[in-house]
Amino acid sequence: MWCQLFSEPGAGSDLAALGTGAVRDEASGDWIVNGQKVWTSSAHTARWAILIARTDPEQPKHRGITYFVCDMTDPGVEVRPLRQITGEAEFNEVFLTDVRIPDAHRLGAVGEGWKVAQTTLMNERVSIGGMRIPREGGMIGPVAKAWRERPELRTHDLHQRLMKLWVDAEVARLTGERLRQQLVAGQPGPEGSGMKLGFARLNQEISGLEVELLGEEGLLYDDWTMRRPEIVDFTGRDAGYRYLRSKGNSIEGGTSEVLLNIVAERVLGLPSEPRTDKDVAWKDLAR
Ligand SMILES: Cc1cc2nc3c(=O)[nH]c(=O)nc-3n(C[C@H](O)[C@H](O)[C@H](O)COP(=O)(O)OP(=O)(O)OC[C@H]3O[C@@H](n4cnc5c(N)ncnc54)[C@H](O)[C@@H]3O)c2cc1C
């Protein structure tokens, strides 16, 4: 099991602003890491983590970052659960105190971590948004099943909306399939951001429709006790769970607003957002 130590309390969408520091111990060549990460999915079950940390605060924010593999059993790694809207704690905050990482666990050159992280993020968006599922897999499956099996729930309005969402879900599924075939040849591009955008919108619309279709039954919730699940599950359990869990889909792996910016700039070629801080040394940025 692996987890991703990227986001911090002060660095989410603006990930390059991150402040967790890694300083080289000249005697051993190891890196000593101090800082805090947050929203780390599965940190409580992970044996290893991918970690980005600042190795040169004198450089502008995108340039002084280095990418490491971190051993989650190091005594300096403390994992504390964060409870979600579903009641579960799928993610955590992670405190790093004098964590020692051998230089052999550095991925890419010193200061080049942003480029490595881009590869991770592009792949993450495809893996979240373009999972391989059969027809009627994912969120649309339980709604279509309820529709077929329980005619008493049907209304004309819901029928129109369900048909539209069914078609959207099938188009998204086939687009994901095509994207994965392109990926065999190389790196995912910004198309993965488009895929993940559609995935979040669809999941939220479909799970909303399911709750409407089921009426009061859709509001029932099976278990509010605090649990720390072993896996991340977007579609499991009952309609109430799916409705609540899908809210995070437009945040995790990059928010929908940020992904829209990526599609606008890198797919459509529209002018980029003003970025006044990109040439300023990280240590001089307001935080
Ligand atoms: C379920 C879940 C699992 C997660 N798992 C992990 C994990 O395993 N590892 C990890 O590192 N992180 C993880 N995250 C964190 C996730 O990547 C961040 O929450 C996300 O990048 C947003 O950062 P933020 O929460 O700091 O929000 P902020 O960046 O503070 O954003 C706040 C709001 O401002 C908007 N916004 C920000 N910048 C812009 C902009 N330039 N243009 C338009 N709107 C903007 C955002 O869209 C958002 O609505 C997870 C999050 C969730 C919900």
The ligand as an SDF file (V2000), in Angstrom:
LIG
                    3D

 53 58  0  0  0  0  0  0  0  0999 V2000
  -11.4520   12.5500   -0.4230 C   0  0  0  0  0  0  0  0  0  0  0  0
  -10.1560   13.2670   -0.5990 C   0  0  0  0  0  0  0  0  0  0  0  0
   -8.9700   12.5470   -0.6890 C   0  0  0  0  0  0  0  0  0  0  0  0
   -7.7560   13.2130   -0.8280 C   0  0  0  0  0  0  0  0  0  0  0  0
   -6.5990   12.4760   -0.8660 N   0  0  0  0  0  0  0  0  0  0  0  0
   -5.4010   13.1090   -0.9590 C   0  0  0  0  0  0  0  0  0  0  0  0
   -4.1830   12.3540   -0.8960 C   0  0  0  0  0  0  0  0  0  0  0  0
   -4.1850   11.1400   -0.7700 O   0  0  0  0  0  0  0  0  0  0  0  0
   -3.0250   13.0280   -0.9410 N   0  0  0  0  0  0  0  0  0  0  0  0
   -2.9540   14.3810   -1.0830 C   0  0  0  0  0  0  0  0  0  0  0  0
   -1.8520   14.9180   -1.1610 O   0  0  0  0  0  0  0  0  0  0  0  0
   -4.0870   15.1370   -1.1330 N   0  0  0  0  0  0  0  0  0  0  0  0
   -5.3080   14.5230   -1.0640 C   0  0  0  0  0  0  0  0  0  0  0  0
   -6.4700   15.2590   -1.1050 N   0  0  0  0  0  0  0  0  0  0  0  0
   -6.3730   16.7120   -1.1220 C   0  0  0  0  0  0  0  0  0  0  0  0
   -6.7880   17.3620   -2.4330 C   0  0  0  0  0  0  0  0  0  0  0  0
   -5.8340   17.1540   -3.4280 O   0  0  0  0  0  0  0  0  0  0  0  0
   -6.9760   18.8680   -2.1220 C   0  0  0  0  0  0  0  0  0  0  0  0
   -8.0540   18.9800   -1.2120 O   0  0  0  0  0  0  0  0  0  0  0  0
   -7.2740   19.6780   -3.3630 C   0  0  0  0  0  0  0  0  0  0  0  0
   -6.1420   19.7460   -4.1850 O   0  0  0  0  0  0  0  0  0  0  0  0
   -7.7490   21.1080   -3.0310 C   0  0  0  0  0  0  0  0  0  0  0  0
   -6.8960   21.7280   -2.1540 O   0  0  0  0  0  0  0  0  0  0  0  0
   -7.4620   22.4430   -0.8400 P   0  0  0  0  0  0  0  0  0  0  0  0
   -8.3180   21.4670   -0.1270 O   0  0  0  0  0  0  0  0  0  0  0  0
   -6.2980   23.0380   -0.1310 O   0  0  0  0  0  0  0  0  0  0  0  0
   -8.4270   23.6000   -1.3640 O   0  0  0  0  0  0  0  0  0  0  0  0
   -7.9940   25.0340   -1.8970 P   0  0  0  0  0  0  0  0  0  0  0  0
   -6.8650   24.8790   -2.8700 O   0  0  0  0  0  0  0  0  0  0  0  0
   -7.7870   25.9480   -0.7560 O   0  0  0  0  0  0  0  0  0  0  0  0
   -9.2790   25.4590   -2.7130 O   0  0  0  0  0  0  0  0  0  0  0  0
  -10.4160   26.0770   -2.1150 C   0  0  0  0  0  0  0  0  0  0  0  0
  -11.3830   26.4690   -3.2210 C   0  0  0  0  0  0  0  0  0  0  0  0
  -10.7730   27.4500   -4.0900 O   0  0  0  0  0  0  0  0  0  0  0  0
  -10.8220   27.0350   -5.4420 C   0  0  0  0  0  0  0  0  0  0  0  0
   -9.6080   27.4480   -6.1570 N   0  0  0  0  0  0  0  0  0  0  0  0
   -8.3320   27.3660   -5.7110 C   0  0  0  0  0  0  0  0  0  0  0  0
   -7.4830   27.8130   -6.6520 N   0  0  0  0  0  0  0  0  0  0  0  0
   -8.2370   28.1920   -7.7140 C   0  0  0  0  0  0  0  0  0  0  0  0
   -7.9270   28.7440   -9.0060 C   0  0  0  0  0  0  0  0  0  0  0  0
   -6.6620   29.0030   -9.3770 N   0  0  0  0  0  0  0  0  0  0  0  0
   -8.9550   28.9870   -9.8570 N   0  0  0  0  0  0  0  0  0  0  0  0
  -10.2570   28.7300   -9.4790 C   0  0  0  0  0  0  0  0  0  0  0  0
  -10.5950   28.2280   -8.2590 N   0  0  0  0  0  0  0  0  0  0  0  0
   -9.6090   27.9600   -7.4050 C   0  0  0  0  0  0  0  0  0  0  0  0
  -10.8870   25.5060   -5.3700 C   0  0  0  0  0  0  0  0  0  0  0  0
  -11.4500   24.9580   -6.5560 O   0  0  0  0  0  0  0  0  0  0  0  0
  -11.7550   25.2990   -4.1410 C   0  0  0  0  0  0  0  0  0  0  0  0
  -13.1200   25.4030   -4.4790 O   0  0  0  0  0  0  0  0  0  0  0  0
   -7.7220   14.6260   -0.9520 C   0  0  0  0  0  0  0  0  0  0  0  0
   -8.9160   15.3550   -0.8880 C   0  0  0  0  0  0  0  0  0  0  0  0
  -10.1230   14.6860   -0.7150 C   0  0  0  0  0  0  0  0  0  0  0  0
  -11.3960   15.4960   -0.6490 C   0  0  0  0  0  0  0  0  0  0  0  0
  1  2  1  0
  2  3  1  0
  2 52  2  0
  3  4  2  0
  4  5  1  0
  4 50  1  0
  5  6  2  0
  6  7  1  0
  6 13  1  0
  7  8  2  0
  7  9  1  0
  9 10  1  0
 10 11  2  0
 10 12  1  0
 12 13  2  0
 13 14  1  0
 14 15  1  0
 14 50  1  0
 15 16  1  0
 16 17  1  0
 16 18  1  0
 18 19  1  0
 18 20  1  0
 20 21  1  0
 20 22  1  0
 22 23  1  0
 23 24  1  0
 24 25  2  0
 24 26  1  0
 24 27  1  0
 27 28  1  0
 28 29  2  0
 28 30  1  0
 28 31  1  0
 31 32  1  0
 32 33  1  0
 33 34  1  0
 33 48  1  0
 34 35  1  0
 35 36  1  0
 35 46  1  0
 36 37  1  0
 36 45  1  0
 37 38  2  0
 38 39  1  0
 39 40  1  0
 39 45  2  0
 40 41  1  0
 40 42  2  0
 42 43  1  0
 43 44  2  0
 44 45  1  0
 46 47  1  0
 46 48  1  0
 48 49  1  0
 50 51  2  0
 51 52  1  0
 52 53  1  0
M  END
$$$$
